[in-house]
Amino acid sequence: MADDASPVRRDPIKSSVGNVAAQRRRRQAVAVGKERRESLVRAKRLCRIGVSGSADGDGDGEGDVSPGNDMVVDEEQSVLETQTSSAVEELKAAITYQGKGAMQKRVSALRELRRLLSRSEFPPVEAALDAGAIPILVQCLSFGSPDEQLLEAAWCLTNIAAGKPEETKALSPALPMLIAHIGEKSSLPVAEQCAWALGNVAGEGEELRNTLLSQGALLPLARMMLPNKGSTVRTAAWALSNLIKGPDSRAATDLIKIDGVLDAIVRHLKKADEELATEIAWVVVYLSALSNFATNLLVKNDVVQLLVERLATSSSLQLLIPVLRGLGNLVAGDTNTSHALLLPGSEVTDGVVKVLVKCLKSEHRVLKKEAAWVLSNIAAGSVEHKRLLYSSEALPWLLRLLSSAPFDVRKEVAYVLGNLCVGPTEGDARPYLIQEHLVSLVGGGCLSGFIDLVRSADIEAARVGLQFIELVLRGMPNGEGPKLVEREDGIDAMERFQFHENEDLRNMANGLVDKYFGEDYGDDELAG
C-alpha cells in the first residue's frame, strides 16, 4: 500500500522551515472535520427541512418545524423530553396496530416523533433512545414499506445521529438498512435522507466510518454523486467527504477508482452551482490529502486549473476554503508532481499565484492562512519555484502580513519566507543559502517578525523563528548578521530559552548565542 500512504513532503531546511507546516496539515487533514470552525461546522447536520423541500417531507405545507416558525425557545427541555418519550410509545403502539388505517397511523406517529427531534437546536435524542426508539425505527425501514414511512423513519435517525458520540453510536443496528435504502431501487427522497443519516454517522469518527465502509456504504453513495445536479448529489458528496476522511487512505483510493467518480468530480467543479461545488471540493480535499493515487489522477485531469478558476471567480467563503485546501494538497504533493504542474511562465502556474495573492489580500483570516500554507509548500520546492514567488506580487503582501496579521497567519507566512531563502537539499545536508533572497527579505524588515515568533509560547513558531535567525547570522554578507539580530533584541529573545524545557529549542538557541555572541563578540568594533 505504499502508493496510498501519506507522501513524504519536501524538507529544504532540516526538520523545520520547509516541511513542518506541510506535514502538519497532511496529518491534520484526517481530522479536519474537527477543525471545521470559521462557522463551517459541517461534520454533522441536523435535518429540519425535509429533503423534498417542505418542513413535513410530505408536501402538505404545514411547515411547523421551519427554522423561523416553531423552534423551541421558551419550552422547557424536560417537557420536550417527556413528549418525545410519549411519541416513541405511540409509535410502538402504531406498529402493532393492524386495523383500518394502520399505515397512516404509523406515518403520523413517525411524523410526530420526527417533529419533536427537529424542533430544538439540541434535540431530545437521549429521551428517544431511552424509550427504545432505535429498534422500532429500524422496523419502520423494512423492505416494502411505503416511501412516506421510510422517509420519516430515516429523518428521525438522521437527527439522532446528529447528537452526542454515544447517541450516534446507538444507530449501529440501523446502518445496514440505511445503506440498503441508498441503492438504485429507492426513491430519491428516501435515498437522500438515508445518505444524510449515514453522513452524520460517518462524521462521528473513525470507528463508525470503518463500520460503514465494511458494510458497503461507499459504492452506493458514490453512485448517488454521479448525476449532474440536485440536492441528492450534494448530500451524497457531503456524506462521502465524511466517509473517506481517514486516517486510513484506502477509502479515498477506492472512491476515485469507482467508475464515473473522477468524471463527476471534474464535471461538478466545472459546471455545478456553488453549493454542490463546495461539497465536491471537500471530497477533493480528502482525496488529495490521503491518497497519492487519487492526487495523481486529479492532477492529470486538470483539477488544479478548475480549482484555480473557482478561486478566481467566487466570493463564497464556504466554497473558497475547501477549494484552497484542495489546491494546496495538489500543488504540494510529491516533488515530481509539483515540478510537472508548476512551470514558471505557464498559464496554470501564473493562475495559481494570482489566486493565492487574491486570498492573501482577503479580509478573511482563514483564507490568508490557507493561502500562506499553499505558498509555503510551493516555496519548499525547486529553486525555480522559489524565484517564481520571490519575483511575484505575493512577496510584498507576505512581508506585510508577517508584521501585522494574526498570529496563526504570521506563523504560516514565516514558513513561506524561510523557504524562499534556502535551496533544496537531500538527506541530512545543511541547506545552502540563497543569499540574494535573504538580503532582500531582511532589508524588507522581516527579521523583527521572526524574532517576535521566537518570543511566542508556540514551540513550532519559535523553532521557525530561531532557524531564520540562524540564516541571518550565518548568511548576511560582511558579518552583518549578529549586529542586525542584536539591533532587534534578538539576543534577549534567544536567551529566554537558556533553561527551556524543550531540549531542541534550548540547544538551538544556546548554540546560536554561544557561537555568534560569545566572549569575542564586539572585539572588532572595539579594535576599530
SVG drawing of the C-alpha trace seen along z (x, -y; Angstrom):
<svg xmlns="http://www.w3.org/2000/svg" viewBox="-61 -52 103 58">
<polyline fill="none" stroke="black" stroke-width="0.4" points="0.0,0.0 3.0,-2.3 1.3,-4.2 -1.6,-5.1 0.4,-6.3 0.7,-9.9 3.7,-11.2 6.9,-12.4 6.8,-16.1 9.7,-18.3 12.1,-19.4 14.5,-22.1 15.6,-23.1 16.2,-20.0 13.2,-19.3 11.8,-22.8 11.2,-25.8 10.4,-23.7 8.4,-20.7 6.8,-21.0 3.8,-23.2 3.1,-20.8 3.5,-17.7 1.3,-19.2 -1.5,-19.9 -1.3,-16.5 -1.6,-14.9 -4.5,-17.2 -6.3,-16.5 -7.7,-13.3 -9.1,-15.4 -10.2,-18.4 -13.8,-17.6 -12.9,-18.5 -11.3,-21.8 -14.2,-22.9 -14.6,-26.1 -14.8,-29.5 -18.6,-29.0 -18.2,-26.0 -19.2,-23.2 -20.3,-20.5 -19.3,-17.1 -22.9,-16.6 -26.1,-18.3 -29.4,-18.4 -32.3,-18.0 -35.1,-20.5 -36.4,-20.9 -37.2,-17.7 -35.2,-16.6 -38.3,-17.3 -38.1,-20.9 -41.0,-21.1 -40.9,-21.0 -43.0,-17.9 -41.5,-15.9 -45.0,-15.0 -45.7,-18.3 -48.7,-19.2 -47.3,-22.6 -47.9,-22.7 -44.2,-23.7 -44.4,-23.6 -40.7,-22.9 -39.2,-25.5 -36.3,-27.3 -38.2,-30.6 -41.5,-29.1 -41.7,-26.6 -38.2,-26.4 -38.1,-25.7 -37.3,-28.9 -39.2,-29.1 -40.4,-25.5 -38.6,-23.6 -36.4,-20.8 -37.9,-18.5 -41.3,-19.0 -39.9,-18.2 -38.2,-15.1 -41.5,-13.9 -43.3,-14.5 -40.6,-12.5 -40.9,-9.5 -44.6,-9.5 -44.2,-9.8 -42.0,-6.7 -44.6,-4.8 -47.3,-6.0 -45.1,-4.7 -44.7,-1.3 -48.5,-1.1 -48.9,-2.2 -46.5,0.5 -48.5,3.3 -51.9,1.9 -53.3,4.0 -56.7,2.4 -58.1,0.0 -55.7,-2.9 -52.7,-1.2 -50.2,-2.6 -51.4,-6.2 -51.3,-5.7 -47.7,-4.6 -46.7,-7.5 -48.5,-10.0 -46.7,-8.6 -43.4,-8.8 -44.0,-12.3 -44.8,-13.4 -41.5,-11.9 -39.6,-13.5 -41.1,-16.9 -40.0,-16.6 -36.5,-15.6 -36.4,-18.6 -37.7,-21.4 -34.7,-22.2 -31.1,-23.0 -30.4,-20.3 -32.9,-17.5 -34.2,-15.2 -32.2,-12.3 -31.5,-10.8 -35.1,-10.6 -35.9,-8.9 -33.1,-6.4 -34.1,-5.6 -37.7,-5.0 -36.4,-2.4 -36.6,-4.4 -33.9,-2.6 -35.4,0.9 -38.8,-0.5 -37.3,-2.9 -35.3,0.0 -38.5,1.9 -40.0,-1.0 -37.2,-0.8 -38.2,2.8 -38.4,3.5 -41.8,3.0 -42.7,0.1 -44.2,-2.9 -41.9,-5.8 -43.6,-8.1 -42.8,-5.8 -39.3,-5.2 -38.7,-8.9 -40.0,-9.8 -38.0,-6.9 -34.8,-7.9 -35.4,-11.6 -35.7,-10.6 -32.5,-8.6 -30.7,-11.5 -31.3,-13.8 -30.5,-11.1 -27.2,-10.7 -26.6,-14.4 -26.4,-14.0 -23.6,-13.2 -21.0,-10.5 -22.6,-7.8 -26.0,-8.7 -24.7,-8.4 -23.2,-5.0 -26.6,-3.9 -27.6,-3.9 -25.4,-0.8 -28.3,1.6 -29.9,-0.7 -26.8,-1.1 -27.5,2.0 -31.0,0.8 -29.9,-2.8 -27.3,-1.6 -29.8,0.7 -32.1,-2.2 -29.5,-4.3 -29.5,-1.8 -30.8,-2.4 -34.2,-0.9 -35.0,-3.5 -36.8,-6.8 -34.6,-9.8 -36.1,-11.4 -35.7,-8.2 -32.1,-7.6 -31.1,-11.2 -32.5,-11.1 -30.7,-7.8 -27.5,-9.3 -27.9,-12.3 -28.2,-9.9 -25.1,-8.0 -23.2,-11.2 -23.9,-12.1 -22.7,-8.7 -19.5,-8.9 -18.8,-12.4 -18.6,-11.0 -15.3,-9.2 -13.0,-6.6 -14.7,-3.6 -18.1,-4.3 -16.5,-5.2 -14.8,-1.8 -18.1,-0.1 -19.9,-1.9 -17.1,-1.0 -17.1,2.7 -20.9,2.7 -20.6,1.4 -21.7,-2.2 -19.0,-3.6 -20.3,-2.4 -23.9,-3.4 -23.0,-6.8 -20.5,-7.3 -23.2,-6.4 -25.5,-9.0 -22.9,-11.6 -22.8,-10.9 -25.8,-12.8 -25.4,-16.4 -27.4,-18.3 -29.8,-18.1 -29.8,-18.1 -29.3,-14.3 -25.9,-14.7 -25.0,-17.4 -25.9,-15.3 -24.1,-12.3 -20.9,-14.3 -21.1,-15.7 -21.6,-12.2 -18.7,-10.9 -16.4,-13.6 -17.1,-12.4 -16.8,-8.8 -13.3,-9.0 -11.5,-11.3 -9.4,-8.7 -7.0,-8.3 -6.8,-5.1 -6.2,-6.1 -7.9,-3.1 -11.4,-4.6 -10.1,-7.6 -8.3,-5.4 -11.2,-3.1 -13.6,-6.0 -11.5,-7.5 -11.4,-4.1 -15.2,-3.7 -16.4,-4.2 -17.6,-7.7 -16.4,-9.3 -13.4,-11.2 -15.5,-12.4 -18.2,-13.5 -15.8,-15.5 -14.4,-17.2 -17.8,-17.9 -19.2,-19.3 -16.2,-21.5 -16.6,-22.9 -20.3,-23.4 -22.1,-23.0 -23.6,-25.7 -21.6,-26.9 -23.4,-24.7 -22.6,-21.5 -19.1,-22.7 -18.4,-23.3 -19.3,-19.7 -17.2,-18.3 -14.3,-20.5 -14.3,-18.9 -14.2,-15.4 -11.1,-16.7 -9.6,-17.8 -9.7,-14.4 -8.8,-12.5 -5.7,-14.7 -4.8,-14.7 -4.8,-10.9 -4.1,-9.2 -1.2,-9.6 -3.1,-7.6 -6.1,-10.0 -3.8,-13.0 -2.1,-11.9 -5.4,-11.3 -6.8,-14.7 -3.7,-16.5 -3.7,-14.7 -7.4,-15.6 -6.8,-19.3 -8.5,-19.6 -5.9,-22.2 -7.0,-24.5 -10.6,-24.0 -9.9,-24.9 -7.9,-28.0 -10.9,-29.1 -13.2,-28.7 -10.9,-30.7 -10.7,-33.4 -14.4,-33.8 -16.1,-33.0 -16.5,-35.2 -18.2,-32.5 -16.1,-31.7 -17.9,-28.4 -16.5,-27.4 -13.2,-29.1 -11.9,-27.3 -12.1,-23.7 -11.0,-24.8 -7.9,-26.5 -7.2,-23.4 -7.6,-21.1 -5.4,-23.3 -2.7,-23.3 -2.8,-19.5 -2.4,-19.1 0.4,-21.6 2.2,-20.4 2.2,-16.7 5.3,-14.7 8.2,-16.6 7.6,-15.1 4.0,-16.3 4.9,-19.7 7.7,-20.1 5.4,-19.0 2.5,-21.1 4.2,-24.4 6.2,-25.5 7.4,-29.1 5.7,-31.2 2.9,-28.6 -0.7,-29.7 -1.6,-27.3 1.3,-28.5 0.5,-32.1 -3.1,-31.4 -2.2,-29.6 0.0,-32.5 -2.7,-35.1 -5.5,-33.4 -3.2,-32.9 -2.4,-36.6 -6.1,-37.3 -6.6,-35.2 -3.6,-37.0 -5.5,-40.3 -8.8,-38.9 -10.4,-40.2 -10.9,-36.7 -8.2,-35.5 -8.7,-31.8 -8.1,-32.5 -4.9,-34.3 -3.7,-31.4 -4.6,-28.8 -3.0,-30.7 0.2,-31.1 0.2,-27.4 -0.1,-26.7 2.7,-29.2 4.9,-27.6 4.8,-24.3 5.5,-25.9 8.4,-27.8 9.7,-24.5 10.2,-23.2 12.8,-23.8 14.9,-26.9 12.7,-27.8 9.7,-27.8 11.4,-30.0 12.4,-32.5 8.9,-32.5 7.4,-33.5 10.3,-35.9 9.6,-37.9 5.8,-37.7 3.2,-40.1 2.9,-37.7 6.2,-38.8 5.2,-42.4 1.9,-41.0 3.7,-38.3 6.1,-40.8 3.2,-42.9 1.3,-40.0 4.4,-38.9 4.3,-42.1 0.5,-42.8 -1.6,-39.6 -3.0,-37.4 -0.5,-35.0 -1.6,-31.9 -1.3,-33.7 2.1,-35.1 3.3,-31.6 2.3,-30.2 3.8,-33.3 7.1,-32.7 7.4,-29.3 7.0,-30.8 9.7,-33.5 12.0,-31.0 11.7,-28.6 12.5,-31.3 15.9,-31.8 17.3,-28.2 17.9,-25.8 16.5,-22.3 18.7,-19.6 18.8,-15.8 19.3,-13.8 20.8,-15.5 22.9,-18.0 22.6,-21.6 20.6,-23.7 22.5,-26.2 21.5,-29.8 20.0,-31.9 21.7,-35.0 20.0,-37.3 16.6,-36.4 17.8,-36.6 19.4,-40.0 16.3,-41.3 13.8,-40.0 15.9,-41.2 16.1,-44.6 12.3,-44.5 12.1,-44.3 11.1,-40.7 13.7,-40.0 11.7,-41.6 8.7,-39.5 10.7,-36.3 12.1,-37.4 8.6,-38.1 7.8,-34.4 10.8,-33.4 9.2,-35.2 5.9,-33.4 4.8,-30.4 4.2,-28.4 7.0,-25.8 6.7,-25.4 6.7,-29.1 9.6,-29.7 11.6,-27.0 10.9,-28.6 12.0,-32.0 15.2,-30.6 16.0,-28.9 15.6,-32.2 17.8,-33.9 20.4,-31.2 20.2,-32.0 20.7,-35.7 23.6,-35.1 25.3,-32.7 24.3,-34.2 24.3,-38.0 27.3,-39.5 30.2,-41.3 29.3,-39.7 26.3,-42.0 24.1,-39.2 24.9,-39.5 24.5,-43.2 21.2,-43.0 19.9,-40.4 21.2,-42.4 19.5,-45.6 16.2,-43.8 16.7,-42.5 17.2,-39.0 19.8,-38.1 17.3,-38.7 14.7,-36.6 17.1,-33.7 18.2,-33.9 14.7,-33.1 15.5,-29.5 18.5,-29.2 16.6,-26.9 13.7,-26.0 12.0,-22.6 12.2,-21.9 15.6,-20.4 15.8,-21.1 14.9,-24.8 17.2,-25.1 20.2,-23.7 19.4,-25.7 19.1,-29.0 22.0,-28.5 24.2,-27.3 23.5,-30.4 24.2,-32.7 27.4,-30.9 28.6,-30.8 27.8,-34.3 27.6,-36.3 30.4,-34.8 33.2,-36.4 34.8,-37.7 31.6,-39.4 32.2,-43.1 36.0,-42.9 36.3,-44.1 34.3,-47.2 36.4,-48.0 39.6,-47.5 38.3,-49.9"/>
</svg>
